[in-house]
Structures are given as C-alpha cells and as structure tokens.
Amino acid sequence: MSGTDSQILHLLSRINRQSDVEACGYFQDASPEMAPEKFQGVGSVEDAVSLAKSASAEILVLNSNNNKETLQRAVYACESANLPIVVWDQNGPYPEVRDLLASARVVRRVVCVSNSQADCVRHHQVFNKIAVIYNSLLSWNEEHLGNESNPSDRSNRVCFLGATIPQKGFHLVARAWPGIKSSVTDATLTIIGSSRLYDRRQEVGPLGLCSREFEETQIHPFFGHSLEEARERGVDVKALMSPIEIRRSLRQQQVVIVNPCVERGGSFETFSVSAIEAQAEGCAVVGGRRVGLRETVLGGVTGTLIDSEDQLAPAVVRLLMESDVASRMGQRGRKWVEEQFPADNADSQWITLLRGVLVGAPVRPIPFSVRRARLKDYARAIVRFYRQIRPLSNE
C-alpha cells in the first residue's frame, strides 16, 4: 500500500476508536480488502457526498489527487449539500487546482504534510487555507516482529524502500550500485517496493519491479536481466511485502535509500513515510535534500541528504565504511521518529483541526522559517507580502 493510502486508512481507523467522533470511509469503485463496516465503495465523488450527508456527516475530508475535474465536482456537490470540505493534499496542491481551492468557500482547509510543502504555495491565495499535519509512524504489535537484530547483523546491508519508478529515483539507485559494490565488495542491496505499489495489475519486466521498457533501458544494465543475475550482483529483489515483513527486513539493514532525486525532472517528497519507517528501525537514511525530506530526516544526524545525484554512491559507501557513524545515526533516528511522528500527535492535530472547522476558527498562517527557506521560498514570501499590502496602498 502506498504511504498516502496507508495514512488515510489508519487515521480513519484510529479516529473511529474515539468515543466522540465517527468516521465513514468512501472509496472510488471499491473499498480496500478487509475494510471495516463503515468503509464502502462508491461510484463517484457525488455518491460519497450523498452518503456522507445521509450519515449526518458534518465535514467531508477529501483525499486530493489534484485532478481539477474531480475537485470541481466535489466542490459543487458539497456546496449543494452544505457540507464543508477539508482537502488532504499529500502531494500538492498543484498549480492547476490552486485557484479553485483558494476561491471555493466550501473548502475550509487544505492540509499539507510538511512545512516545506506549504512553503511551495506561500505566494498563492490558497496559502490562507493551509494547515500542516505531519504523517505518522504506523504502529504494529511488536510481538509479531520478533527480537531486534544485533547491530553486527546490519553490516554492509543497503536497502531501497519505495516505489520502483523513475519519479522515486529508482534508476539512480541502479546506476549507483556498481560503484557502491566495487568500493564495498561484500555489500548487498535489498529492494523493497514495486511499480505495482500504485497499480497491482501493471505489467512488469522479468525483475518484477518496473515496466518492461524502464527495466530494459534503466535497470538491466546494472542489475542484470533476471533475478538470478541480480543475486550474482548482490541484489535481492523483495518487491512488495507486508508492513510487518518490511519492518523485519529493515531491522537487518545498515543504510536505507529513499527517493534520491534532487535535480530538475525528478519527483520530490513532501514528507516520505519510507524515511520515518527506516529511521524507526534504526537505519541510517540517504535521500535527496528537497522539500519534505529536510523535515523527516535530520541531515548529518539521522541520515545523509544529498545535494546532487552524483553524491548518492559516495554517501552510501561512507556510511558502509564508517559503520559506527551509521549506527549512531540509526539510534538517533529511532528516537527522533518516536518523538516527532507518533500517531497520537497526528490524531490530536486532526481532531483539533476538524473541531476548528466546525466552529469557524480562523486559519493560523504557517510561520516563515529562515532555517528551512531556499531562494524560491524568499521570493514566494516577498510576493505574498506585496499582495497583502497592495489593497492597503490602493486605499
């Protein structure tokens, strides 16, 4: 399950355990397997609004896929039903929907998952509706996981965790692997993920990771053309695994690579659930120094954030060769995640936000931070300041 999907389902489940809140889940076409009673499939967003209203819902929390048509239909249906909307936008809001979200009165909040994500729209009117609630570490019963691995078991073990698609920089990991392997000859790479994370019916190549074309052109030259060839090169393909299996595997890893994209054309992480999962299991993390990863990973403390994709292999090699550094990062990472991203924090913030919407509480603007600001963020802040003072100057 993708990070976004898992966060939504777990939040709904946890909210329903509270005595004074009730949540129903509506999913396009079909509800998830083994979903609770209050989760059901719907044919359209209009159906979801109608069912929500008939269930006496007071707010619709909409998972935004940044599809303008879908959002327009949701806005129209909720205006007709007098049902306020809270948009949960884990990846945007994209430019094509910002005006709509800003202007629609029925949209009361747009929830981002990091302050850096919110900074990306500081110059736009939609920023007046932005709230930030971090994603959380999903908890599991520890007795199903077994004993923690001894730190020595992690030696020279590298893992890539995430969707094996170009937007998540998987080809950059493949490209870096021969250099890592030549520097640390007994290093191994475990791959947890697949392009089927988003579509289980997608056709994949012989490695079971990506589309045939992407595997053939970007992956096979470095990993080989079969699982057997991959193993000969130190690569263990796990593909999709259950959450508990992922945690067991992470407890055996020294370094975990999450989205390493840094340069233009690559996708950035607004949060990175994979990063907090890896840190929670005592792994040093390597990822791109962009947007949300700067908040989920403490660069130089719990992991290494790279500024160039050419830095990926050297960063991983350093952590493999300096195992004491990687071990300290892993220990600090576990504590960092436990303190910053527990589910209780997210739940209380969501409940506070929803109650605020019901009573008409004003939105508190996200403060500007010099520490996290980049040049673009300063420019956006200047644009916002100018737009705020322009009405006064016109008077």
PADODREN-83229 format. One record per residue (C-alpha): x, y, z; residue number from 1. Coordinates in steps of 0.1 Angstrom, whole numbers, plus 5000, padded with zeros to 4 digits. Layout:
BEGIN
+------+------+------+------+
|    X |    Y |    Z | bado |
+------+------+------+------+
|    X |    Y |    Z |  NUM |
...
+------+------+------+------+
This chain:
BEGIN
+------+------+------+------+
|    X |    Y |    Z | bado |
+------+------+------+------+
| 5000 | 5000 | 5000 |    1 |
| 5013 | 5035 | 4992 |    2 |
| 5022 | 5058 | 5020 |    3 |
| 4993 | 5081 | 5013 |    4 |
| 4967 | 5052 | 5012 |    5 |
| 4980 | 5037 | 5044 |    6 |
| 4980 | 5070 | 5063 |    7 |
| 4943 | 5076 | 5053 |    8 |
| 4931 | 5042 | 5062 |    9 |
| 4949 | 5041 | 5096 |   10 |
| 4938 | 5076 | 5105 |   11 |
| 4901 | 5066 | 5098 |   12 |
| 4905 | 5035 | 5118 |   13 |
| 4921 | 5053 | 5148 |   14 |
| 4895 | 5081 | 5148 |   15 |
| 4867 | 5056 | 5150 |   16 |
| 4882 | 5043 | 5183 |   17 |
| 4874 | 5077 | 5199 |   18 |
| 4841 | 5079 | 5218 |   19 |
| 4830 | 5113 | 5204 |   20 |
| 4840 | 5110 | 5168 |   21 |
| 4826 | 5088 | 5140 |   22 |
| 4842 | 5085 | 5106 |   23 |
| 4830 | 5068 | 5074 |   24 |
| 4853 | 5059 | 5045 |   25 |
| 4842 | 5061 | 5009 |   26 |
| 4865 | 5048 | 4982 |   27 |
| 4862 | 5051 | 4944 |   28 |
| 4849 | 5018 | 4928 |   29 |
| 4857 | 4995 | 4957 |   30 |
| 4867 | 4996 | 4994 |   31 |
| 4900 | 4981 | 5005 |   32 |
| 4902 | 4944 | 5013 |   33 |
| 4890 | 4935 | 5048 |   34 |
| 4879 | 4971 | 5054 |   35 |
| 4857 | 4978 | 5085 |   36 |
| 4819 | 4981 | 5082 |   37 |
| 4819 | 5019 | 5078 |   38 |
| 4842 | 5017 | 5047 |   39 |
| 4824 | 5013 | 5014 |   40 |
| 4830 | 5016 | 4977 |   41 |
| 4813 | 5044 | 4957 |   42 |
| 4809 | 5051 | 4920 |   43 |
| 4817 | 5088 | 4922 |   44 |
| 4825 | 5117 | 4944 |   45 |
| 4789 | 5128 | 4942 |   46 |
| 4778 | 5094 | 4957 |   47 |
| 4803 | 5099 | 4985 |   48 |
| 4789 | 5133 | 4993 |   49 |
| 4753 | 5120 | 4992 |   50 |
| 4762 | 5090 | 5015 |   51 |
| 4781 | 5113 | 5039 |   52 |
| 4752 | 5137 | 5041 |   53 |
| 4727 | 5109 | 5048 |   54 |
| 4750 | 5096 | 5075 |   55 |
| 4747 | 5131 | 5091 |   56 |
| 4784 | 5139 | 5085 |   57 |
| 4795 | 5174 | 5094 |   58 |
| 4827 | 5175 | 5073 |   59 |
| 4840 | 5158 | 5042 |   60 |
| 4877 | 5151 | 5043 |   61 |
| 4887 | 5147 | 5006 |   62 |
| 4919 | 5129 | 4996 |   63 |
| 4931 | 5151 | 4967 |   64 |
| 4947 | 5136 | 4937 |   65 |
| 4950 | 5171 | 4922 |   66 |
| 4925 | 5163 | 4894 |   67 |
| 4907 | 5195 | 4887 |   68 |
| 4875 | 5179 | 4874 |   69 |
| 4872 | 5157 | 4904 |   70 |
| 4877 | 5187 | 4928 |   71 |
| 4852 | 5208 | 4909 |   72 |
| 4826 | 5181 | 4912 |   73 |
| 4833 | 5177 | 4949 |   74 |
| 4830 | 5214 | 4954 |   75 |
| 4797 | 5216 | 4936 |   76 |
| 4783 | 5186 | 4954 |   77 |
| 4793 | 5198 | 4988 |   78 |
| 4780 | 5233 | 4981 |   79 |
| 4746 | 5218 | 4973 |   80 |
| 4748 | 5197 | 5004 |   81 |
| 4761 | 5225 | 5026 |   82 |
| 4790 | 5202 | 5037 |   83 |
| 4823 | 5218 | 5044 |   84 |
| 4854 | 5203 | 5028 |   85 |
| 4889 | 5196 | 5043 |   86 |
| 4912 | 5187 | 5015 |   87 |
| 4940 | 5164 | 5025 |   88 |
| 4967 | 5171 | 4998 |   89 |
| 4997 | 5149 | 5004 |   90 |
| 5015 | 5159 | 4971 |   91 |
| 5002 | 5194 | 4961 |   92 |
| 4983 | 5215 | 4957 |   93 |
| 4993 | 5215 | 4920 |   94 |
| 4992 | 5248 | 4901 |   95 |
| 4961 | 5237 | 4881 |   96 |
| 4939 | 5234 | 4912 |   97 |
| 4952 | 5262 | 4934 |   98 |
| 4928 | 5288 | 4922 |   99 |
| 4898 | 5265 | 4927 |  100 |
| 4908 | 5255 | 4962 |  101 |
| 4915 | 5292 | 4971 |  102 |
| 4882 | 5305 | 4958 |  103 |
| 4858 | 5278 | 4968 |  104 |
| 4842 | 5289 | 5001 |  105 |
| 4831 | 5253 | 5009 |  106 |
| 4869 | 5244 | 5011 |  107 |
| 4878 | 5254 | 5046 |  108 |
| 4912 | 5238 | 5050 |  109 |
| 4939 | 5224 | 5027 |  110 |
| 4962 | 5200 | 5048 |  111 |
| 4998 | 5196 | 5038 |  112 |
| 5021 | 5171 | 5054 |  113 |
| 5052 | 5193 | 5059 |  114 |
| 5060 | 5229 | 5063 |  115 |
| 5083 | 5228 | 5033 |  116 |
| 5053 | 5216 | 5012 |  117 |
| 5033 | 5245 | 5025 |  118 |
| 5061 | 5269 | 5016 |  119 |
| 5057 | 5259 | 4980 |  120 |
| 5024 | 5278 | 4978 |  121 |
| 5032 | 5307 | 5002 |  122 |
| 5028 | 5331 | 4972 |  123 |
| 4993 | 5319 | 4963 |  124 |
| 4960 | 5328 | 4979 |  125 |
| 4954 | 5291 | 4988 |  126 |
| 4981 | 5295 | 5015 |  127 |
| 4954 | 5313 | 5035 |  128 |
| 4937 | 5279 | 5039 |  129 |
| 4968 | 5258 | 5045 |  130 |
| 4974 | 5238 | 5077 |  131 |
| 5002 | 5213 | 5083 |  132 |
| 4998 | 5179 | 5099 |  133 |
| 5028 | 5155 | 5097 |  134 |
| 5021 | 5120 | 5086 |  135 |
| 5027 | 5095 | 5114 |  136 |
| 5046 | 5063 | 5121 |  137 |
| 5021 | 5034 | 5119 |  138 |
| 5024 | 5012 | 5150 |  139 |
| 5023 | 4974 | 5149 |  140 |
| 5022 | 4947 | 5175 |  141 |
| 5059 | 4942 | 5185 |  142 |
| 5054 | 4905 | 5193 |  143 |
| 5048 | 4898 | 5156 |  144 |
| 5082 | 4912 | 5148 |  145 |
| 5105 | 4890 | 5169 |  146 |
| 5137 | 4902 | 5186 |  147 |
| 5156 | 4931 | 5173 |  148 |
| 5186 | 4922 | 5152 |  149 |
| 5221 | 4926 | 5166 |  150 |
| 5238 | 4957 | 5151 |  151 |
| 5265 | 4934 | 5137 |  152 |
| 5238 | 4918 | 5115 |  153 |
| 5234 | 4950 | 5096 |  154 |
| 5270 | 4952 | 5083 |  155 |
| 5272 | 4963 | 5046 |  156 |
| 5235 | 4959 | 5040 |  157 |
| 5218 | 4985 | 5019 |  158 |
| 5181 | 4988 | 5011 |  159 |
| 5160 | 5008 | 4987 |  160 |
| 5125 | 5014 | 5001 |  161 |
| 5097 | 5028 | 4979 |  162 |
| 5080 | 5026 | 4946 |  163 |
| 5105 | 5014 | 4919 |  164 |
| 5096 | 5041 | 4894 |  165 |
| 5116 | 5070 | 4879 |  166 |
| 5098 | 5096 | 4899 |  167 |
| 5112 | 5080 | 4931 |  168 |
| 5147 | 5078 | 4916 |  169 |
| 5150 | 5041 | 4914 |  170 |
| 5171 | 5043 | 4882 |  171 |
| 5196 | 5064 | 4902 |  172 |
| 5199 | 5037 | 4927 |  173 |
| 5205 | 5011 | 4900 |  174 |
| 5231 | 5034 | 4883 |  175 |
| 5249 | 5039 | 4916 |  176 |
| 5250 | 5003 | 4927 |  177 |
| 5281 | 4991 | 4906 |  178 |
| 5302 | 5019 | 4922 |  179 |
| 5290 | 5010 | 4957 |  180 |
| 5296 | 4973 | 4951 |  181 |
| 5332 | 4979 | 4938 |  182 |
| 5340 | 5000 | 4969 |  183 |
| 5325 | 4976 | 4994 |  184 |
| 5327 | 4942 | 4977 |  185 |
| 5305 | 4923 | 5002 |  186 |
| 5277 | 4949 | 5002 |  187 |
| 5242 | 4937 | 4994 |  188 |
| 5212 | 4956 | 4982 |  189 |
| 5177 | 4947 | 4992 |  190 |
| 5149 | 4962 | 4971 |  191 |
| 5116 | 4966 | 4988 |  192 |
| 5090 | 4981 | 4965 |  193 |
| 5075 | 4978 | 4930 |  194 |
| 5057 | 5000 | 4905 |  195 |
| 5027 | 4978 | 4914 |  196 |
| 5025 | 4997 | 4946 |  197 |
| 5001 | 5021 | 4928 |  198 |
| 4986 | 4996 | 4903 |  199 |
| 4988 | 4959 | 4911 |  200 |
| 4977 | 4949 | 4876 |  201 |
| 5005 | 4968 | 4859 |  202 |
| 5027 | 4946 | 4837 |  203 |
| 5063 | 4944 | 4848 |  204 |
| 5096 | 4932 | 4835 |  205 |
| 5115 | 4900 | 4844 |  206 |
| 5127 | 4915 | 4877 |  207 |
| 5091 | 4922 | 4887 |  208 |
| 5099 | 4958 | 4896 |  209 |
| 5090 | 4982 | 4868 |  210 |
| 5075 | 4984 | 4833 |  211 |
| 5094 | 4963 | 4808 |  212 |
| 5107 | 4993 | 4790 |  213 |
| 5120 | 5010 | 4821 |  214 |
| 5136 | 4978 | 4833 |  215 |
| 5152 | 4971 | 4800 |  216 |
| 5167 | 5006 | 4795 |  217 |
| 5174 | 5018 | 4830 |  218 |
| 5177 | 4988 | 4853 |  219 |
| 5190 | 4957 | 4835 |  220 |
| 5224 | 4972 | 4826 |  221 |
| 5232 | 4974 | 4863 |  222 |
| 5212 | 4946 | 4879 |  223 |
| 5211 | 4920 | 4851 |  224 |
| 5182 | 4906 | 4831 |  225 |
| 5169 | 4881 | 4857 |  226 |
| 5166 | 4876 | 4894 |  227 |
| 5195 | 4851 | 4893 |  228 |
| 5217 | 4877 | 4876 |  229 |
| 5207 | 4903 | 4901 |  230 |
| 5216 | 4880 | 4930 |  231 |
| 5250 | 4874 | 4915 |  232 |
| 5255 | 4912 | 4916 |  233 |
| 5244 | 4914 | 4953 |  234 |
| 5209 | 4925 | 4946 |  235 |
| 5180 | 4908 | 4965 |  236 |
| 5146 | 4917 | 4950 |  237 |
| 5118 | 4915 | 4975 |  238 |
| 5093 | 4936 | 4956 |  239 |
| 5060 | 4941 | 4975 |  240 |
| 5059 | 4930 | 5012 |  241 |
| 5035 | 4933 | 5040 |  242 |
| 5042 | 4961 | 5066 |  243 |
| 5054 | 4936 | 5092 |  244 |
| 5077 | 4919 | 5067 |  245 |
| 5091 | 4953 | 5058 |  246 |
| 5099 | 4961 | 5094 |  247 |
| 5116 | 4928 | 5099 |  248 |
| 5137 | 4934 | 5068 |  249 |
| 5146 | 4970 | 5078 |  250 |
| 5159 | 4957 | 5111 |  251 |
| 5186 | 4939 | 5091 |  252 |
| 5197 | 4970 | 5071 |  253 |
| 5226 | 4994 | 5078 |  254 |
| 5216 | 5020 | 5052 |  255 |
| 5182 | 5027 | 5036 |  256 |
| 5179 | 5048 | 5004 |  257 |
| 5147 | 5067 | 4999 |  258 |
| 5139 | 5090 | 4970 |  259 |
| 5174 | 5103 | 4960 |  260 |
| 5160 | 5127 | 4933 |  261 |
| 5175 | 5162 | 4937 |  262 |
| 5178 | 5177 | 4902 |  263 |
| 5151 | 5191 | 4880 |  264 |
| 5128 | 5165 | 4864 |  265 |
| 5128 | 5142 | 4895 |  266 |
| 5099 | 5139 | 4919 |  267 |
| 5103 | 5154 | 4954 |  268 |
| 5090 | 5141 | 4987 |  269 |
| 5065 | 5163 | 5005 |  270 |
| 5071 | 5140 | 5036 |  271 |
| 5084 | 5105 | 5029 |  272 |
| 5068 | 5078 | 5050 |  273 |
| 5096 | 5055 | 5039 |  274 |
| 5121 | 5077 | 5056 |  275 |
| 5104 | 5076 | 5090 |  276 |
| 5098 | 5038 | 5087 |  277 |
| 5135 | 5032 | 5081 |  278 |
| 5147 | 5055 | 5109 |  279 |
| 5122 | 5039 | 5133 |  280 |
| 5140 | 5006 | 5127 |  281 |
| 5175 | 5020 | 5135 |  282 |
| 5187 | 5026 | 5099 |  283 |
| 5207 | 5055 | 5086 |  284 |
| 5188 | 5071 | 5057 |  285 |
| 5201 | 5086 | 5024 |  286 |
| 5178 | 5107 | 5004 |  287 |
| 5176 | 5140 | 4984 |  288 |
| 5178 | 5173 | 5002 |  289 |
| 5145 | 5186 | 4989 |  290 |
| 5112 | 5197 | 5004 |  291 |
| 5098 | 5173 | 5030 |  292 |
| 5128 | 5151 | 5034 |  293 |
| 5145 | 5180 | 5051 |  294 |
| 5120 | 5177 | 5078 |  295 |
| 5117 | 5140 | 5081 |  296 |
| 5154 | 5133 | 5081 |  297 |
| 5179 | 5153 | 5102 |  298 |
| 5208 | 5157 | 5078 |  299 |
| 5241 | 5147 | 5094 |  300 |
| 5223 | 5134 | 5125 |  301 |
| 5199 | 5106 | 5114 |  302 |
| 5210 | 5103 | 5078 |  303 |
| 5226 | 5119 | 5048 |  304 |
| 5208 | 5143 | 5025 |  305 |
| 5224 | 5147 | 4991 |  306 |
| 5225 | 5178 | 4970 |  307 |
| 5235 | 5161 | 4938 |  308 |
| 5226 | 5127 | 4924 |  309 |
| 5263 | 5121 | 4918 |  310 |
| 5266 | 5121 | 4956 |  311 |
| 5244 | 5091 | 4961 |  312 |
| 5271 | 5063 | 4958 |  313 |
| 5297 | 5082 | 4979 |  314 |
| 5272 | 5089 | 5006 |  315 |
| 5262 | 5052 | 5008 |  316 |
| 5298 | 5040 | 5007 |  317 |
| 5308 | 5063 | 5035 |  318 |
| 5281 | 5050 | 5058 |  319 |
| 5290 | 5014 | 5050 |  320 |
| 5327 | 5020 | 5057 |  321 |
| 5320 | 5041 | 5088 |  322 |
| 5296 | 5017 | 5105 |  323 |
| 5299 | 5035 | 5138 |  324 |
| 5286 | 5066 | 5122 |  325 |
| 5257 | 5047 | 5105 |  326 |
| 5249 | 5030 | 5139 |  327 |
| 5247 | 5063 | 5157 |  328 |
| 5225 | 5078 | 5130 |  329 |
| 5202 | 5048 | 5133 |  330 |
| 5200 | 5051 | 5171 |  331 |
| 5192 | 5089 | 5168 |  332 |
| 5168 | 5082 | 5141 |  333 |
| 5147 | 5058 | 5161 |  334 |
| 5145 | 5083 | 5189 |  335 |
| 5137 | 5112 | 5165 |  336 |
| 5108 | 5094 | 5149 |  337 |
| 5093 | 5083 | 5182 |  338 |
| 5094 | 5119 | 5195 |  339 |
| 5082 | 5137 | 5163 |  340 |
| 5059 | 5114 | 5144 |  341 |
| 5038 | 5092 | 5167 |  342 |
| 5002 | 5085 | 5157 |  343 |
| 4988 | 5102 | 5188 |  344 |
| 5003 | 5136 | 5176 |  345 |
| 4986 | 5133 | 5142 |  346 |
| 4953 | 5122 | 5157 |  347 |
| 4951 | 5151 | 5182 |  348 |
| 4960 | 5176 | 5155 |  349 |
| 4934 | 5162 | 5131 |  350 |
| 4907 | 5163 | 5158 |  351 |
| 4916 | 5199 | 5167 |  352 |
| 4915 | 5210 | 5130 |  353 |
| 4881 | 5194 | 5124 |  354 |
| 4866 | 5209 | 5155 |  355 |
| 4881 | 5243 | 5145 |  356 |
| 4863 | 5240 | 5111 |  357 |
| 4830 | 5233 | 5128 |  358 |
| 4832 | 5264 | 5150 |  359 |
| 4846 | 5286 | 5123 |  360 |
| 4881 | 5291 | 5138 |  361 |
| 4905 | 5312 | 5117 |  362 |
| 4934 | 5295 | 5100 |  363 |
| 4968 | 5302 | 5116 |  364 |
| 4993 | 5310 | 5089 |  365 |
| 5024 | 5288 | 5087 |  366 |
| 5053 | 5310 | 5100 |  367 |
| 5082 | 5317 | 5076 |  368 |
| 5113 | 5299 | 5086 |  369 |
| 5148 | 5312 | 5077 |  370 |
| 5163 | 5278 | 5086 |  371 |
| 5144 | 5259 | 5060 |  372 |
| 5139 | 5286 | 5034 |  373 |
| 5155 | 5284 | 5000 |  374 |
| 5158 | 5312 | 4974 |  375 |
| 5124 | 5303 | 4959 |  376 |
| 5108 | 5305 | 4994 |  377 |
| 5121 | 5340 | 4999 |  378 |
| 5107 | 5350 | 4965 |  379 |
| 5073 | 5335 | 4974 |  380 |
| 5073 | 5353 | 5008 |  381 |
| 5080 | 5386 | 4990 |  382 |
| 5052 | 5380 | 4966 |  383 |
| 5028 | 5372 | 4995 |  384 |
| 5039 | 5404 | 5014 |  385 |
| 5033 | 5425 | 4983 |  386 |
| 4998 | 5410 | 4977 |  387 |
| 4990 | 5417 | 5014 |  388 |
| 5000 | 5454 | 5013 |  389 |
| 4986 | 5461 | 4978 |  390 |
| 4950 | 5465 | 4989 |  391 |
| 4962 | 5490 | 5016 |  392 |
| 4981 | 5510 | 4990 |  393 |
| 4951 | 5511 | 4967 |  394 |
| 4930 | 5527 | 4995 |  395 |
+------+------+------+------+
